[in-house]
Amino acid sequence: MPKMKSVKGAVKRFKVKKNGSIKRGTAYRSHILTKQDAQTRREQNRPKTVAKADEKNIKAMIA
């Protein structure tokens, strides 16, 4: 059997941290940020992690 290929879109979007959790980006960060209030923009700067329920599937995609 051939090896499974990584899903390249997932490889570009997710990184595995040292503790095993998966880092992800935030939506609505590309442009027209003037319509968002300051609290929303500040929260989008904070690091985000993937939910526990999704970790197994994402790790399979990026392995």
Biopython code that builds the backbone (N, CA, C, O; Angstrom):
import numpy as np
from Bio.PDB.StructureBuilder import StructureBuilder

atoms = [
    (1, "MET", "N", (0.833, -1.192, 0.000)),
    (1, "MET", "CA", (0.000, 0.000, 0.000)),
    (1, "MET", "C", (0.877, 1.255, 0.000)),
    (1, "MET", "O", (1.890, 1.308, 0.697)),
    (2, "PRO", "N", (0.485, 2.264, -0.783)),
    (2, "PRO", "CA", (1.237, 3.517, -0.742)),
    (2, "PRO", "C", (0.940, 4.294, 0.540)),
    (2, "PRO", "O", (-0.075, 4.072, 1.199)),
    (3, "LYS", "N", (1.843, 5.202, 0.873)),
    (3, "LYS", "CA", (1.638, 6.043, 2.046)),
    (3, "LYS", "C", (0.491, 7.022, 1.802)),
    (3, "LYS", "O", (0.205, 7.390, 0.663)),
    (4, "MET", "N", (-0.155, 7.433, 2.882)),
    (4, "MET", "CA", (-1.198, 8.453, 2.785)),
    (4, "MET", "C", (-0.522, 9.817, 2.619)),
    (4, "MET", "O", (0.468, 10.114, 3.288)),
    (5, "LYS", "N", (-1.058, 10.627, 1.736)),
    (5, "LYS", "CA", (-0.515, 11.967, 1.545)),
    (5, "LYS", "C", (-1.143, 12.937, 2.539)),
    (5, "LYS", "O", (-2.281, 12.759, 2.972)),
    (6, "SER", "N", (-0.385, 13.957, 2.887)),
    (6, "SER", "CA", (-0.915, 15.019, 3.739)),
    (6, "SER", "C", (-1.888, 15.866, 2.933)),
    (6, "SER", "O", (-1.749, 16.000, 1.717)),
    (7, "VAL", "N", (-2.868, 16.432, 3.616)),
    (7, "VAL", "CA", (-3.774, 17.392, 2.987)),
    (7, "VAL", "C", (-3.055, 18.736, 3.032)),
    (7, "VAL", "O", (-2.902, 19.325, 4.102)),
    (8, "LYS", "N", (-2.615, 19.220, 1.877)),
    (8, "LYS", "CA", (-1.744, 20.388, 1.829)),
    (8, "LYS", "C", (-2.424, 21.644, 2.360)),
    (8, "LYS", "O", (-1.763, 22.499, 2.949)),
    (9, "GLY", "N", (-3.729, 21.767, 2.162)),
    (9, "GLY", "CA", (-4.445, 22.910, 2.720)),
    (9, "GLY", "C", (-4.400, 22.911, 4.237)),
    (9, "GLY", "O", (-4.296, 23.968, 4.859)),
    (10, "ALA", "N", (-4.478, 21.719, 4.838)),
    (10, "ALA", "CA", (-4.426, 21.613, 6.298)),
    (10, "ALA", "C", (-3.016, 21.880, 6.809)),
    (10, "ALA", "O", (-2.845, 22.488, 7.866)),
    (11, "VAL", "N", (-2.011, 21.433, 6.076)),
    (11, "VAL", "CA", (-0.614, 21.654, 6.485)),
    (11, "VAL", "C", (-0.319, 23.148, 6.550)),
    (11, "VAL", "O", (0.418, 23.600, 7.427)),
    (12, "LYS", "N", (-0.893, 23.917, 5.620)),
    (12, "LYS", "CA", (-0.652, 25.356, 5.584)),
    (12, "LYS", "C", (-1.396, 26.096, 6.694)),
    (12, "LYS", "O", (-0.979, 27.183, 7.095)),
    (13, "ARG", "N", (-2.484, 25.527, 7.190)),
    (13, "ARG", "CA", (-3.338, 26.228, 8.151)),
    (13, "ARG", "C", (-3.060, 25.892, 9.602)),
    (13, "ARG", "O", (-3.358, 26.702, 10.480)),
    (14, "PHE", "N", (-2.496, 24.718, 9.888)),
    (14, "PHE", "CA", (-2.348, 24.263, 11.269)),
    (14, "PHE", "C", (-0.898, 23.945, 11.597)),
    (14, "PHE", "O", (-0.136, 23.492, 10.742)),
    (15, "LYS", "N", (-0.523, 24.194, 12.874)),
    (15, "LYS", "CA", (0.801, 23.823, 13.386)),
    (15, "LYS", "C", (0.602, 23.095, 14.701)),
    (15, "LYS", "O", (-0.254, 23.477, 15.499)),
    (16, "VAL", "N", (1.391, 22.040, 14.938)),
    (16, "VAL", "CA", (1.308, 21.307, 16.201)),
    (16, "VAL", "C", (2.270, 21.952, 17.189)),
    (16, "VAL", "O", (3.451, 22.130, 16.889)),
    (17, "LYS", "N", (1.768, 22.301, 18.360)),
    (17, "LYS", "CA", (2.587, 22.911, 19.400)),
    (17, "LYS", "C", (3.332, 21.825, 20.165)),
    (17, "LYS", "O", (3.057, 20.638, 19.988)),
    (18, "LYS", "N", (4.276, 22.226, 21.017)),
    (18, "LYS", "CA", (5.092, 21.256, 21.756)),
    (18, "LYS", "C", (4.256, 20.392, 22.693)),
    (18, "LYS", "O", (4.582, 19.227, 22.922)),
    (19, "ASN", "N", (3.180, 20.958, 23.235)),
    (19, "ASN", "CA", (2.363, 20.189, 24.163)),
    (19, "ASN", "C", (1.343, 19.299, 23.443)),
    (19, "ASN", "O", (0.553, 18.621, 24.099)),
    (20, "GLY", "N", (1.348, 19.292, 22.105)),
    (20, "GLY", "CA", (0.481, 18.409, 21.333)),
    (20, "GLY", "C", (-0.792, 19.063, 20.841)),
    (20, "GLY", "O", (-1.468, 18.514, 19.971)),
    (21, "SER", "N", (-1.137, 20.232, 21.383)),
    (21, "SER", "CA", (-2.329, 20.907, 20.892)),
    (21, "SER", "C", (-2.023, 21.528, 19.530)),
    (21, "SER", "O", (-0.860, 21.684, 19.158)),
    (22, "ILE", "N", (-3.060, 21.874, 18.801)),
    (22, "ILE", "CA", (-2.899, 22.360, 17.436)),
    (22, "ILE", "C", (-3.281, 23.826, 17.372)),
    (22, "ILE", "O", (-4.372, 24.218, 17.788)),
    (23, "LYS", "N", (-2.367, 24.634, 16.842)),
    (23, "LYS", "CA", (-2.572, 26.077, 16.702)),
    (23, "LYS", "C", (-3.305, 26.333, 15.389)),
    (23, "LYS", "O", (-3.035, 25.681, 14.380)),
    (24, "ARG", "N", (-4.234, 27.287, 15.409)),
    (24, "ARG", "CA", (-4.991, 27.624, 14.204)),
    (24, "ARG", "C", (-5.078, 29.129, 14.047)),
    (24, "ARG", "O", (-4.780, 29.878, 14.977)),
    (25, "GLY", "N", (-5.483, 29.564, 12.884)),
    (25, "GLY", "CA", (-5.666, 30.980, 12.628)),
    (25, "GLY", "C", (-7.058, 31.433, 13.015)),
    (25, "GLY", "O", (-7.858, 30.650, 13.526)),
    (26, "THR", "N", (-7.343, 32.703, 12.769)),
    (26, "THR", "CA", (-8.634, 33.288, 13.087)),
    (26, "THR", "C", (-9.274, 33.829, 11.823)),
    (26, "THR", "O", (-8.589, 34.380, 10.961)),
    (27, "ALA", "N", (-10.580, 33.673, 11.710)),
    (27, "ALA", "CA", (-11.320, 34.185, 10.566)),
    (27, "ALA", "C", (-11.515, 35.693, 10.687)),
    (27, "ALA", "O", (-11.357, 36.257, 11.770)),
    (28, "TYR", "N", (-11.857, 36.342, 9.582)),
    (28, "TYR", "CA", (-12.199, 37.766, 9.516)),
    (28, "TYR", "C", (-11.027, 38.663, 9.886)),
    (28, "TYR", "O", (-11.220, 39.672, 10.563)),
    (29, "ARG", "N", (-9.817, 38.320, 9.459)),
    (29, "ARG", "CA", (-8.634, 39.118, 9.772)),
    (29, "ARG", "C", (-7.993, 39.733, 8.538)),
    (29, "ARG", "O", (-6.944, 40.366, 8.658)),
    (30, "SER", "N", (-8.573, 39.575, 7.371)),
    (30, "SER", "CA", (-7.855, 39.951, 6.165)),
    (30, "SER", "C", (-8.001, 41.430, 5.794)),
    (30, "SER", "O", (-7.001, 42.078, 5.487)),
    (31, "HIS", "N", (-9.209, 41.976, 5.815)),
    (31, "HIS", "CA", (-9.402, 43.363, 5.410)),
    (31, "HIS", "C", (-10.718, 43.880, 5.962)),
    (31, "HIS", "O", (-11.500, 43.115, 6.526)),
    (32, "ILE", "N", (-10.971, 45.181, 5.804)),
    (32, "ILE", "CA", (-12.156, 45.885, 6.321)),
    (32, "ILE", "C", (-12.304, 45.637, 7.819)),
    (32, "ILE", "O", (-13.362, 45.228, 8.297)),
    (33, "LEU", "N", (-11.217, 45.893, 8.549)),
    (33, "LEU", "CA", (-11.253, 45.709, 9.996)),
    (33, "LEU", "C", (-11.848, 46.922, 10.706)),
    (33, "LEU", "O", (-12.063, 46.880, 11.917)),
    (34, "THR", "N", (-12.119, 48.005, 9.968)),
    (34, "THR", "CA", (-12.664, 49.205, 10.599)),
    (34, "THR", "C", (-14.091, 48.977, 11.091)),
    (34, "THR", "O", (-14.544, 49.681, 11.993)),
    (35, "LYS", "N", (-14.798, 48.023, 10.527)),
    (35, "LYS", "CA", (-16.169, 47.730, 10.959)),
    (35, "LYS", "C", (-16.207, 46.936, 12.257)),
    (35, "LYS", "O", (-17.242, 46.892, 12.921)),
    (36, "GLN", "N", (-15.102, 46.310, 12.626)),
    (36, "GLN", "CA", (-15.050, 45.539, 13.868)),
    (36, "GLN", "C", (-14.675, 46.455, 15.020)),
    (36, "GLN", "O", (-13.890, 47.390, 14.859)),
    (37, "ASP", "N", (-15.255, 46.170, 16.202)),
    (37, "ASP", "CA", (-14.849, 46.983, 17.336)),
    (37, "ASP", "C", (-13.485, 46.533, 17.840)),
    (37, "ASP", "O", (-12.989, 45.469, 17.469)),
    (38, "ALA", "N", (-12.893, 47.354, 18.685)),
    (38, "ALA", "CA", (-11.511, 47.136, 19.118)),
    (38, "ALA", "C", (-11.360, 45.845, 19.913)),
    (38, "ALA", "O", (-10.337, 45.167, 19.816)),
    (39, "GLN", "N", (-12.371, 45.509, 20.692)),
    (39, "GLN", "CA", (-12.296, 44.282, 21.495)),
    (39, "GLN", "C", (-12.220, 43.041, 20.604)),
    (39, "GLN", "O", (-11.467, 42.111, 20.892)),
    (40, "THR", "N", (-12.994, 43.030, 19.531)),
    (40, "THR", "CA", (-12.968, 41.898, 18.600)),
    (40, "THR", "C", (-11.602, 41.778, 17.942)),
    (40, "THR", "O", (-11.060, 40.680, 17.822)),
    (41, "ARG", "N", (-11.046, 42.904, 17.517)),
    (41, "ARG", "CA", (-9.733, 42.868, 16.864)),
    (41, "ARG", "C", (-8.645, 42.423, 17.820)),
    (41, "ARG", "O", (-7.739, 41.689, 17.425)),
    (42, "ARG", "N", (-8.716, 42.853, 19.072)),
    (42, "ARG", "CA", (-7.744, 42.423, 20.083)),
    (42, "ARG", "C", (-7.844, 40.925, 20.320)),
    (42, "ARG", "O", (-6.827, 40.240, 20.427)),
    (43, "GLU", "N", (-9.060, 40.418, 20.403)),
    (43, "GLU", "CA", (-9.233, 38.983, 20.660)),
    (43, "GLU", "C", (-8.724, 38.137, 19.497)),
    (43, "GLU", "O", (-8.245, 37.021, 19.702)),
    (44, "GLN", "N", (-8.825, 38.660, 18.290)),
    (44, "GLN", "CA", (-8.339, 37.922, 17.129)),
    (44, "GLN", "C", (-6.822, 37.848, 17.086)),
    (44, "GLN", "O", (-6.274, 37.010, 16.369)),
    (45, "ASN", "N", (-6.128, 38.698, 17.832)),
    (45, "ASN", "CA", (-4.670, 38.648, 17.880)),
    (45, "ASN", "C", (-4.159, 37.549, 18.798)),
    (45, "ASN", "O", (-3.018, 37.107, 18.662)),
    (46, "ARG", "N", (-4.996, 37.103, 19.734)),
    (46, "ARG", "CA", (-4.578, 36.072, 20.679)),
    (46, "ARG", "C", (-4.427, 34.731, 19.970)),
    (46, "ARG", "O", (-5.130, 34.471, 18.994)),
    (47, "PRO", "N", (-3.521, 33.874, 20.445)),
    (47, "PRO", "CA", (-3.376, 32.554, 19.821)),
    (47, "PRO", "C", (-4.613, 31.698, 20.056)),
    (47, "PRO", "O", (-5.219, 31.751, 21.127)),
    (48, "LYS", "N", (-4.982, 30.919, 19.065)),
    (48, "LYS", "CA", (-6.149, 30.050, 19.141)),
    (48, "LYS", "C", (-5.710, 28.599, 18.965)),
    (48, "LYS", "O", (-4.736, 28.312, 18.268)),
    (49, "THR", "N", (-6.437, 27.695, 19.605)),
    (49, "THR", "CA", (-6.168, 26.272, 19.431)),
    (49, "THR", "C", (-7.424, 25.585, 18.930)),
    (49, "THR", "O", (-8.537, 26.086, 19.093)),
    (50, "VAL", "N", (-7.224, 24.427, 18.316)),
    (50, "VAL", "CA", (-8.317, 23.642, 17.775)),
    (50, "VAL", "C", (-9.028, 22.924, 18.920)),
    (50, "VAL", "O", (-8.397, 22.577, 19.919)),
    (51, "ALA", "N", (-10.326, 22.700, 18.784)),
    (51, "ALA", "CA", (-11.104, 21.993, 19.796)),
    (51, "ALA", "C", (-10.629, 20.540, 19.911)),
    (51, "ALA", "O", (-10.155, 19.947, 18.941)),
    (52, "LYS", "N", (-10.765, 19.989, 21.105)),
    (52, "LYS", "CA", (-10.337, 18.603, 21.356)),
    (52, "LYS", "C", (-11.020, 17.628, 20.404)),
    (52, "LYS", "O", (-10.404, 16.654, 19.970)),
    (53, "ALA", "N", (-12.291, 17.880, 20.073)),
    (53, "ALA", "CA", (-13.047, 16.967, 19.220)),
    (53, "ALA", "C", (-12.471, 16.896, 17.809)),
    (53, "ALA", "O", (-12.632, 15.882, 17.130)),
    (54, "ASP", "N", (-11.804, 17.953, 17.362)),
    (54, "ASP", "CA", (-11.279, 18.008, 15.998)),
    (54, "ASP", "C", (-9.808, 17.614, 15.900)),
    (54, "ASP", "O", (-9.307, 17.395, 14.797)),
    (55, "GLU", "N", (-9.106, 17.519, 17.030)),
    (55, "GLU", "CA", (-7.661, 17.289, 16.998)),
    (55, "GLU", "C", (-7.279, 16.003, 16.276)),
    (55, "GLU", "O", (-6.333, 16.001, 15.488)),
    (56, "LYS", "N", (-7.981, 14.927, 16.523)),
    (56, "LYS", "CA", (-7.644, 13.634, 15.921)),
    (56, "LYS", "C", (-7.713, 13.709, 14.396)),
    (56, "LYS", "O", (-6.811, 13.228, 13.709)),
    (57, "ASN", "N", (-8.774, 14.306, 13.869)),
    (57, "ASN", "CA", (-8.936, 14.410, 12.415)),
    (57, "ASN", "C", (-7.860, 15.298, 11.790)),
    (57, "ASN", "O", (-7.341, 14.982, 10.720)),
    (58, "ILE", "N", (-7.527, 16.392, 12.443)),
    (58, "ILE", "CA", (-6.540, 17.319, 11.890)),
    (58, "ILE", "C", (-5.158, 16.699, 11.925)),
    (58, "ILE", "O", (-4.387, 16.861, 10.979)),
    (59, "LYS", "N", (-4.823, 15.983, 13.009)),
    (59, "LYS", "CA", (-3.532, 15.326, 13.081)),
    (59, "LYS", "C", (-3.392, 14.279, 11.975)),
    (59, "LYS", "O", (-2.299, 14.089, 11.440)),
    (60, "ALA", "N", (-4.480, 13.604, 11.632)),
    (60, "ALA", "CA", (-4.443, 12.636, 10.527)),
    (60, "ALA", "C", (-4.211, 13.345, 9.205)),
    (60, "ALA", "O", (-3.522, 12.817, 8.333)),
    (61, "MET", "N", (-4.775, 14.528, 9.045)),
    (61, "MET", "CA", (-4.635, 15.266, 7.775)),
    (61, "MET", "C", (-3.214, 15.809, 7.598)),
    (61, "MET", "O", (-2.710, 15.853, 6.476)),
    (62, "ILE", "N", (-2.553, 16.228, 8.704)),
    (62, "ILE", "CA", (-1.250, 16.861, 8.551)),
    (62, "ILE", "C", (-0.096, 15.875, 8.753)),
    (62, "ILE", "O", (1.067, 16.245, 8.592)),
    (63, "ALA", "N", (-0.403, 14.643, 9.099)),
    (63, "ALA", "CA", (0.668, 13.651, 9.292)),
    (63, "ALA", "C", (1.205, 13.142, 7.968)),
    (63, "ALA", "O", (2.107, 12.305, 7.948)),
]
sb = StructureBuilder()
sb.init_structure("model")
sb.init_model(0)
sb.init_chain("A")
sb.init_seg("    ")
for serial, (resi, resn, name, xyz) in enumerate(atoms, 1):
    if name == "N":
        sb.init_residue(resn, " ", resi, " ")
    sb.init_atom(name, np.array(xyz, "f"), 0.0, 1.0, " ", f" {name:<3s}", serial, name[0])
structure = sb.get_structure()
